[in-house]
Amino acid sequence: MDARIDPAAAFGIALGDAHVIRNAGGNARDALRSIIISQYLMGRREIVLVKHTGCRMLTFSNEDARAAITANGGKLREGFDFQPFPELESAIRDDVCFLGGNDSLLEGVSTSGWLYDVVTGRVRRVP
């Protein structure tokens, strides 16, 4: 979702080579519907999950987000989960694990997790 990131430049992909699904925190659970469509209806066979340094999802809790939204007149259903995370690399590994163990996705699809540094523009794989 972060406007500082150009996925094509970061990963050397040309227009039309990949489906880029963007959301807050690079969240795999939020993206699942789109990933399923990408695989089954459009033939994609690789998942590259990317999170980035300086992510605001690291800076708040569910309680913080709920308080800010309600203070500004917003309404949320009880227990709404913004899915913040306290540690970046752990969140990448958790999402890759979630995708790898999801029965809705095609078997044998390559899934990898990456960290994009917003200062340097470099990416590195997270084991």
Buried (B, 14 or more C-beta within 10 A) or exposed (E): BBEEBEBEEBBEEEEEEBBBBBEBBBBBBBBBEBBBEBBEEEEBEEBBBBBBEEBEBBEBEBEEBBEEBEEEEEEEEEEEEBBBBEEBEEBBBBBBEBBEEBEEBBEEBEBBBBBBEEEEEEBEEBE
